[in-house]
Amino acid sequence: MIKILIIIFSATGNTAKIAKVIQEELKQLGADIEEKDVTSYDDRKDPLDLAPYHAVIFGSPIHARRAPRIVREWLDTLDGQGKLCATFFTYGGFTVHPTHFSTREILEKRGFDLVSSAEFLAKHTFNIGGWSAMENRPNESDFEVARKFAKQTYKRFVGKDPGRPDEFDKTELTIEDLDEGEKRPFLVITQLPSRMGADCSMCMICEELCPTHAMNAEMGEVSEKEKCIACLRCIDNCPEDVLSINDLSPIWPFALDMLKETEESMRNKISKIYL
């Protein structure tokens, strides 16, 4: 029986939903599956020995055309040991590339052999602040693509299909351009997650779940702004709904216009597999 490790970074649950579907399908095919969630800061500090596994699947959101920086930095610490791997990404309907290309570069440099990749539509993180991007996604159509991705990836993991993905789309942007693009969410989010002075029970969940240890529960706000990646996990998981950011709804039409999208074109987007 092939043993597969699924590793996910999932701040607001989108990537975890897709991972669950992939996991269930792989189990149906006879694989032994383990999952490791590296969203929390401390989970990325634990040493990871890949020796017990035949193959690995990595899942994460797309932040500013790439996997989040903290995910890329963590991947760059792994020893691939020649393991077969696959990647999948969730995103809110806007720009995807060069996420597949850049992540493959990291993994192959670390000694992995990438056999497949996929991208799945999911509600945009900024919907928490008032956007309407990919509401009610992922849905059953996305889950069906996830099942197909699992089946096709399994065939490659067990040697029934020797294929590898063609060259992924790159970008004309330089690394410096991409790095600069990671700062743009903070031009939109002018008020980082905060209680705005509201009382709470001090459950500490926001601080404990913060992927970068940027949130300070006692202060009720992001205390280390340079560490915040605008994943909004703290807001999404606050049991009392006392955390918030500034209202992003006025910026939604401008985002559509800037990226030459309409609400209809967004609704018509589909999840994709790369083989």
N, C-alpha and C positions, 0 to 999 in steps of 0.2 A: 504493500500500500504506500502510495506517495504521500509524504508529509509536507504540507504547505503552510508557511507563516504569512498571515496577512497583517501588514503594519499600516496603521492609519493615523493621520492627523485630522481631527474633525472638531473644530471649535464650536460650531452651531448645529452639528448633527447631520448635515447633508452627506458628507463622505461616509459616515457611519451607516447611513441607510443603504447606500449602494453596496458597501462592504458586506452587510448582512445578506443581501440578495446573492452576491457572488459566493459568499461562504456557504449558503444553503444549497446552491446549485453544485458546487464542488463536492459537497458531502454526498449529494445524490449520485454523483459520478464515482464515488468510492474513495475520495481523498480524505486523509486525516488532516484536519484544519486546526490551527491555533491562531489567535488574534492578539496583537500587541498594539495598544493605543499609546501613542507618544505625544499626545496633545499637551499633557501636563508637563511642566518644567522638570520635575523630578524623574519622570519616566524616560526622559531622554538622557538622563545622567547614568542610568543603569547600564552596565556592560551588556552587549548583545552578542551572544555566541550563535552563529548561524549553522554550526556543524550538524545539529540534529535534523535539519530541514533539507529537502530535495530542491525546493524552489521557494521564492518569496514574491509576494504581491504588495506593492506600495500604493497607498491611496492618500491624496491630499487635495485641498482646494487650490484654485489658481488665484494668486494675488498679484495684480499688476504684471500680467503676462508670464509669470513663472510660479513655481511652487514657492510658498513663503520662505523668506530668507532663513528662518530658524530651522525649517525642514531641510533646505539645501545644505546648510552647515552641518546638520546632524548626519545626513546621508554621506557626506564627505568624510565621516569618521569611520564608516563601516568597512569591514573586510569581506568582499564579495565571495571569495574562495571559489570563483568560477561558477557560482550558482546561477541557474536560470531564474529570470525574474520578469515581472510585468508591472506596468504602472497604470493607474487610472486617476482622473482628476474631475472635480466638480467645479462648476462655475456658473455665474449669474447671467449668462447670455451675451456677454461682451467679448473682448479679445481673448483668444486662446493661445496663439503661438507667440513665442517659441517654447512654451512650457514642455511639450513632449521632447523636443530637441535638447533643451538645456538639461532636463532631468536625465535623459539618456546619457548625455556626456558625463555627468557626475557618476552615474552608476557604472558605466563601462570603465571609467578611470579607476573605480574602486574594485574592479574585477568581476562585475556581474555581466551576464549575457541576457540582454533584454529581448523577449520574444513577442511581446504585444503591448499595446497601450489603448486607452480609451478615454473619452471625455463625456461627462454627463451634465445635463442641465439641472440646476437646482436654484432655489430661491436665493436672491442676492443678499449678502450680509447687510447691505444698506437698507433693505426693506425694514429692518428694525427701526431705522430713522425716518421712514416715510416713503421710500421708493416702492415701485410696483414691478420689479424685475423678476420674471420667472416665478410668479406666485403659484402655489400648488405644485411645484416641481421639487424633487423628482416625482413623477407619476408612473402609472403602470407601463406606459410606453418606454420610459427610461429604464424601468426594472426589467423589461423584456430584453432591451439591449444589453443590460448587465448580465442576464442569463446567457445570452449568446456569447458575450465576451468570456464568461467563465468556461463555457464549453470549448470554445476555440483555443483559449489559453491552456486548458487542461490537455488538449491534444498535443500541443507543443511541449508542455512539461513532461509528458510521458513518451515523447518521441514518435507519435503517430503522424505528426506534421513537422517537418524540419524547417519550415519557413521562418523568415524574420521580417519585421516591418521595413518598408522602403524608407528612404531618407525623409525625415520629418521636415515640415516647413520651418524655415528659420525666420529671420527678420533683418531688415536693413538697419535697425537700431544697434548702436554700440552697447557694450556692457555698461558704460557710463550713462547712456541714455536710459537703459533699463533700471539701473540703480536709482537714477533720479526719479523715474516713474513710480518707484515704491514710496516716494514721499508725497505723491499727489493726493492720496486719500485724506491726508491731514490738511490739505487746502479746502476740502469739503467738510470734514469733521473738525469744526473749529472749537467745539467743546467736547473733549474726551470724556469717556464714561465717568459719571459722577452721580452722587445722591442728591446733589443740589441742595444740601442742608436737610434733607428729609431724614426722619428717624427710621431706624431699622433694628432688628433683633440681634445684629452682630453675629450672624451665623458663620461668617468668614468664608463662605463658598466662593465669592468673587475673587478673593485673594488666593485661595487654595487652588482654584482652577485656572488662574491666569497663566498662559503658556510661557510668559517671559518674566514673571514676578514683578510686573509693572504696577499692578493694582494694590492699593493700601486700603484694607477694609475699615480700619479705624478712622482714617481720614475721609473715607467714602469717595475716593477719587483715584485717578492714576497719579501716583507720586513720582514715578520715573518715566517721564514722557518719552525719552529717547528709546526706551525699551518697548513701548506699546506698538503693536502691529495692526491695530484697528480690526482685530478679528471679532470683537464684540461678544466674546464668550461670556464675559462677566454679566452683561445685560441679559443675554439669552438664558442664563441659568439662575438669575436672581429670583428666589422663591417669593419675594415680596414686591417685585416689580418697582423698586425704588431707584434703580439706576437708569440713566438715560444719556443721550447725546443731543446735540442741537437738531432742530427740525431740518431734515434733508429733502422734504417733499418739493420745495421750490426749485431744487436743482435737477430733479428728475427729467423734466422736458429738455433741459440744456444738455444733459448726458445723452439722451436719445439723439438729439440734433448733432452733437459733436461727433458721434460715432455712426452717423447716417443710418440710424435705425428708427423704426416705428414700433408701437406696441403690437401691431399685427405681425411685423417681421420677427419680433422677439418670440411671439407665441408659436410661430411656425418653425422655429429652430428644433433640431433633433439631436439626440445623443449619437456619438460616432465611435466606431472601433477602428483601430489601425493595426493591420497585420502585415 
